[in-house]
Amino acid sequence: MVDICRPPLVWLEGKCYRVNTEVEYTVTTGYTGEEETMDMEDTLTGEVEDSFNHQIEELGNSRYRVTLQVAAAFFSQIIGKGGQTKNRLETDTRTKVVIPRKGLEGDIMVTGGDRRGVAAAANRIDVIVAAARNKQPFTHFISIPVNMEHVQKAFLGFKEDVLESCQSVRGLDETIFQTETLLHLTVGTMALLDQRERDLARELLMDCKEHVVLPAVGDGGLRLELTGLEYMNDDPGEVDVLYAGVRDETGVLQKVVEGIVDKFVASGLMKREYEMVKLHLTLLNTLFRKEEGDLGDKNMGQVRESFDCRPVLEGWGNLSLGQVEVEEIHLSQRRAGRRTVEGYYLPSAVMVVGGCG
């Protein structure tokens, strides 16, 4: 049952849409659907094209076409059970939607005799894809490495002290600590499901340097301090994730990460989880208990065991891991099967914050 006060939402092109639950229905004999027929001139207003981000081709003879680049993984959601979703889309917008056959990749073509109908069909496909993408496990994430030597040293000292002093603390053991070479800040996650999407993500990250990072940073550099401990649930005795706080006194780092997320959300590759990006450095995560060092991987079929964080907060609440000069921002691969020479996540792209690259 969907909570009508908190319906599921999808962010698409910087706008928020409510996701409606699809209802199975049966067409009875003699049903012609007159009461469902919509008037394009009345319902497809200029607002559709105001939020439209695809190019509409005019084919002549009052025919229009839109080409959508969609990963093959989403074709089944657009088609629907028995073709119902595709058929309903075509009927509602008076268009023809051509999708590559199963097992093939390629563009989706939407054609019709009404420009606004074609735009509406394309917009609805975008929403379907965005909703389906949000259900996919993420394959890539934008990360800021903070695994500098002095940070690793401070973290390992913290880890050693905690393990020595908290041997009897429930749920606390060495396996839930992050791997020191993987220390990072996560800016955002995404599911990139074909080569075109991976190429687009690389281009977006590099474009962010010129249009987001350099205008914000200028000649001042990008600095932060890793200090304090935080947890996100209400009970410190039942904690799954423990973070180091990020102090950004100038606010420049926050401005940069918000700009990067805005770019990726507008592209449709990323969903904005919160109104603002919560910058934090994961130090302990109970998801690491079986798969040490991996980023957010759940143990399927396993009950997640929390740990009592109170002794850690009492003893190391004012932890300082030092100051950091941000040098790079990565498009990192999840489950790549290997790591960099430094032991960090394998990157698909690396943006050097200062200078060239």
DANORVEN-V425772 format. One record per pair of residues at least 24 apart in sequence whose C-alpha atoms are under 8 Angstrom apart, sorted by the first residue. I is the first residue (numbers start at 1). GAP is how many residues later the second one is. D is the distance in whole Angstrom. If there is no record, write none. Layout:
i=I gap=GAP d=D
i=I gap=GAP d=D
This chain:
i=10 gap=117 d=8
i=10 gap=120 d=7
i=10 gap=121 d=6
i=10 gap=261 d=7
i=11 gap=119 d=8
i=11 gap=254 d=7
i=11 gap=260 d=6
i=11 gap=261 d=7
i=12 gap=114 d=8
i=12 gap=115 d=7
i=12 gap=118 d=7
i=12 gap=253 d=7
i=12 gap=254 d=7
i=12 gap=256 d=6
i=12 gap=259 d=8
i=13 gap=252 d=6
i=13 gap=253 d=4
i=13 gap=254 d=6
i=13 gap=255 d=6
i=14 gap=248 d=7
i=14 gap=251 d=6
i=14 gap=252 d=5
i=17 gap=110 d=8
i=19 gap=112 d=7
i=37 gap=55 d=7
i=38 gap=54 d=7
i=40 gap=53 d=8
i=40 gap=76 d=8
i=40 gap=77 d=7
i=44 gap=72 d=6
i=44 gap=73 d=7
i=44 gap=76 d=7
i=45 gap=71 d=7
i=46 gap=70 d=8
i=48 gap=68 d=7
i=48 gap=71 d=7
i=48 gap=72 d=6
i=48 gap=75 d=8
i=49 gap=67 d=7
i=49 gap=70 d=6
i=52 gap=67 d=7
i=52 gap=71 d=7
i=56 gap=59 d=8
i=56 gap=63 d=8
i=62 gap=51 d=6
i=62 gap=52 d=7
i=63 gap=48 d=7
i=63 gap=49 d=6
i=63 gap=50 d=5
i=63 gap=51 d=7
i=63 gap=52 d=8
i=64 gap=47 d=6
i=64 gap=48 d=5
i=64 gap=49 d=6
i=64 gap=50 d=7
i=64 gap=51 d=6
i=64 gap=54 d=7
i=65 gap=44 d=7
i=65 gap=45 d=5
i=65 gap=46 d=4
i=65 gap=47 d=7
i=65 gap=53 d=7
i=66 gap=43 d=6
i=66 gap=44 d=5
i=66 gap=45 d=7
i=66 gap=52 d=7
i=66 gap=53 d=8
i=66 gap=56 d=7
i=67 gap=40 d=6
i=67 gap=41 d=6
i=67 gap=42 d=5
i=67 gap=43 d=7
i=68 gap=39 d=6
i=68 gap=40 d=5
i=68 gap=41 d=6
i=68 gap=54 d=7
i=69 gap=37 d=7
i=69 gap=38 d=5
i=69 gap=39 d=7
i=70 gap=36 d=8
i=70 gap=37 d=6
i=70 gap=38 d=7
i=70 gap=59 d=8
i=71 gap=34 d=7
i=71 gap=35 d=8
i=71 gap=122 d=6
i=71 gap=123 d=6
i=71 gap=126 d=8
i=72 gap=31 d=8
i=72 gap=32 d=7
i=72 gap=33 d=5
i=72 gap=34 d=7
i=72 gap=122 d=8
i=73 gap=120 d=7
i=74 gap=55 d=6
i=74 gap=58 d=7
i=74 gap=59 d=8
i=75 gap=24 d=7
i=77 gap=51 d=7
i=77 gap=52 d=8
i=77 gap=55 d=7
i=78 gap=47 d=7
i=78 gap=50 d=7
i=78 gap=51 d=8
i=89 gap=32 d=7
i=89 gap=35 d=8
i=90 gap=31 d=7
i=93 gap=24 d=5
i=93 gap=25 d=7
i=93 gap=27 d=7
i=93 gap=28 d=6
i=94 gap=24 d=8
i=95 gap=26 d=7
i=130 gap=138 d=7
i=133 gap=58 d=7
i=134 gap=137 d=7
i=136 gap=55 d=6
i=137 gap=54 d=6
i=138 gap=51 d=6
i=138 gap=52 d=5
i=138 gap=53 d=4
i=138 gap=54 d=8
i=138 gap=196 d=8
i=139 gap=50 d=8
i=139 gap=51 d=6
i=139 gap=52 d=5
i=139 gap=53 d=6
i=139 gap=54 d=8
i=139 gap=194 d=6
i=139 gap=195 d=5
i=139 gap=196 d=8
i=140 gap=49 d=6
i=140 gap=50 d=6
i=140 gap=51 d=6
i=140 gap=52 d=7
i=140 gap=191 d=7
i=140 gap=192 d=6
i=140 gap=193 d=5
i=140 gap=194 d=5
i=141 gap=45 d=7
i=141 gap=46 d=7
i=141 gap=47 d=6
i=141 gap=48 d=4
i=141 gap=49 d=6
i=141 gap=190 d=6
i=141 gap=191 d=5
i=141 gap=192 d=7
i=141 gap=193 d=7
i=142 gap=44 d=6
i=142 gap=45 d=5
i=142 gap=46 d=5
i=142 gap=47 d=6
i=142 gap=187 d=7
i=142 gap=188 d=6
i=142 gap=189 d=5
i=142 gap=190 d=6
i=143 gap=41 d=6
i=143 gap=42 d=6
i=143 gap=43 d=5
i=143 gap=44 d=6
i=143 gap=45 d=8
i=143 gap=186 d=6
i=143 gap=187 d=5
i=143 gap=188 d=6
i=143 gap=189 d=6
i=144 gap=40 d=5
i=144 gap=41 d=5
i=144 gap=42 d=7
i=144 gap=43 d=7
i=144 gap=182 d=7
i=144 gap=184 d=7
i=144 gap=185 d=5
i=144 gap=186 d=6
i=145 gap=37 d=8
i=145 gap=38 d=6
i=145 gap=39 d=4
i=145 gap=40 d=7
i=145 gap=181 d=8
i=145 gap=183 d=7
i=145 gap=184 d=7
i=145 gap=185 d=8
i=146 gap=37 d=6
i=146 gap=38 d=5
i=146 gap=39 d=7
i=146 gap=178 d=7
i=146 gap=180 d=7
i=147 gap=33 d=7
i=147 gap=34 d=6
i=147 gap=35 d=6
i=147 gap=36 d=5
i=147 gap=37 d=7
i=148 gap=176 d=8
i=150 gap=171 d=8
i=150 gap=172 d=7
i=151 gap=170 d=5
i=151 gap=171 d=6
i=152 gap=28 d=5
i=152 gap=29 d=7
i=152 gap=31 d=8
i=154 gap=166 d=8
i=154 gap=167 d=5
i=154 gap=168 d=8
i=155 gap=25 d=7
i=155 gap=166 d=7
i=156 gap=24 d=7
i=162 gap=150 d=7
i=166 gap=145 d=7
i=166 gap=146 d=8
i=169 gap=138 d=8
i=169 gap=139 d=6
i=169 gap=142 d=8
i=170 gap=137 d=6
i=170 gap=138 d=6
i=171 gap=134 d=7
i=171 gap=135 d=6
i=171 gap=136 d=4
i=171 gap=137 d=7
i=172 gap=135 d=6
i=172 gap=136 d=7
i=175 gap=113 d=6
i=175 gap=114 d=5
i=175 gap=115 d=7
i=175 gap=117 d=6
i=176 gap=108 d=5
i=176 gap=109 d=5
i=176 gap=110 d=5
i=176 gap=111 d=7
i=176 gap=112 d=5
i=176 gap=113 d=5
i=176 gap=116 d=7
i=177 gap=106 d=6
i=177 gap=107 d=4
i=177 gap=108 d=6
i=177 gap=111 d=7
i=177 gap=115 d=8
i=177 gap=116 d=8
i=178 gap=104 d=7
i=178 gap=105 d=5
i=178 gap=106 d=6
i=178 gap=107 d=7
i=178 gap=110 d=7
i=178 gap=114 d=7
i=178 gap=115 d=5
i=179 gap=113 d=7
i=179 gap=114 d=5
i=181 gap=161 d=7
i=181 gap=162 d=5
i=181 gap=163 d=6
i=182 gap=111 d=7
i=182 gap=161 d=7
i=182 gap=162 d=5
i=182 gap=163 d=7
i=183 gap=98 d=7
i=183 gap=99 d=7
i=183 gap=100 d=8
i=184 gap=97 d=6
i=184 gap=98 d=8
i=185 gap=94 d=6
i=185 gap=95 d=6
i=185 gap=96 d=5
i=185 gap=97 d=8
i=186 gap=93 d=7
i=186 gap=94 d=7
i=186 gap=95 d=8
i=187 gap=70 d=6
i=187 gap=74 d=7
i=187 gap=90 d=7
i=187 gap=92 d=7
i=188 gap=73 d=7
i=188 gap=82 d=7
i=189 gap=81 d=7
i=190 gap=79 d=6
i=190 gap=80 d=5
i=190 gap=81 d=8
i=191 gap=78 d=7
i=191 gap=79 d=8
i=192 gap=77 d=7
i=197 gap=72 d=8
i=201 gap=63 d=8
i=201 gap=68 d=8
i=201 gap=130 d=8
i=202 gap=129 d=7
i=202 gap=146 d=7
i=202 gap=147 d=6
i=204 gap=59 d=7
i=204 gap=60 d=7
i=205 gap=55 d=8
i=205 gap=126 d=7
i=205 gap=144 d=8
i=205 gap=146 d=7
i=206 gap=144 d=8
i=206 gap=145 d=6
i=208 gap=51 d=8
i=208 gap=52 d=6
i=208 gap=55 d=8
i=209 gap=142 d=7
i=209 gap=144 d=7
i=212 gap=44 d=6
i=212 gap=47 d=6
i=212 gap=48 d=7
i=213 gap=43 d=6
i=213 gap=140 d=7
i=214 gap=139 d=8
i=214 gap=140 d=8
i=216 gap=36 d=6
i=216 gap=39 d=7
i=216 gap=40 d=7
i=217 gap=35 d=7
i=221 gap=104 d=7
i=221 gap=105 d=8
i=221 gap=133 d=7
i=222 gap=30 d=7
i=222 gap=31 d=6
i=222 gap=103 d=6
i=222 gap=104 d=5
i=222 gap=105 d=8
i=222 gap=131 d=8
i=223 gap=25 d=7
i=223 gap=30 d=7
i=223 gap=100 d=7
i=223 gap=101 d=6
i=223 gap=102 d=5
i=223 gap=103 d=6
i=224 gap=24 d=5
i=224 gap=25 d=8
i=224 gap=29 d=8
i=224 gap=99 d=6
i=224 gap=100 d=5
i=224 gap=101 d=7
i=224 gap=102 d=8
i=225 gap=96 d=8
i=225 gap=97 d=6
i=225 gap=98 d=4
i=225 gap=99 d=6
i=226 gap=55 d=8
i=226 gap=94 d=6
i=226 gap=95 d=5
i=226 gap=96 d=6
i=226 gap=97 d=6
i=226 gap=98 d=8
i=227 gap=91 d=7
i=227 gap=92 d=6
i=227 gap=93 d=4
i=227 gap=94 d=6
i=227 gap=95 d=7
i=228 gap=88 d=8
i=228 gap=89 d=6
i=228 gap=90 d=5
i=228 gap=91 d=5
i=228 gap=92 d=6
i=229 gap=84 d=7
i=229 gap=87 d=8
i=229 gap=88 d=5
i=229 gap=89 d=7
i=229 gap=90 d=7
i=236 gap=72 d=6
i=236 gap=73 d=5
i=236 gap=74 d=6
i=237 gap=70 d=7
i=237 gap=71 d=4
i=237 gap=72 d=6
i=237 gap=73 d=6
i=238 gap=68 d=5
i=238 gap=69 d=6
i=238 gap=70 d=5
i=238 gap=71 d=7
i=239 gap=67 d=5
i=239 gap=68 d=5
i=239 gap=69 d=6
i=239 gap=70 d=6
i=240 gap=44 d=8
i=240 gap=45 d=6
i=240 gap=46 d=5
i=240 gap=47 d=8
i=240 gap=65 d=8
i=240 gap=66 d=5
i=240 gap=67 d=6
i=241 gap=41 d=7
i=241 gap=42 d=8
i=241 gap=43 d=6
i=241 gap=44 d=4
i=241 gap=45 d=7
i=242 gap=40 d=6
i=242 gap=41 d=6
i=242 gap=42 d=5
i=242 gap=43 d=7
i=242 gap=67 d=8
i=243 gap=37 d=6
i=243 gap=38 d=5
i=243 gap=39 d=4
i=243 gap=40 d=5
i=243 gap=41 d=7
i=244 gap=36 d=6
i=244 gap=37 d=5
i=244 gap=38 d=6
i=244 gap=39 d=7
i=244 gap=75 d=8
i=245 gap=34 d=8
i=245 gap=35 d=5
i=245 gap=36 d=7
i=246 gap=33 d=6
i=246 gap=34 d=6
i=246 gap=35 d=7
i=254 gap=25 d=8
i=294 gap=41 d=8
i=295 gap=39 d=7
i=326 gap=27 d=7
i=327 gap=25 d=6
i=327 gap=26 d=5
i=327 gap=27 d=7
i=328 gap=24 d=5
i=328 gap=25 d=5
i=329 gap=24 d=7
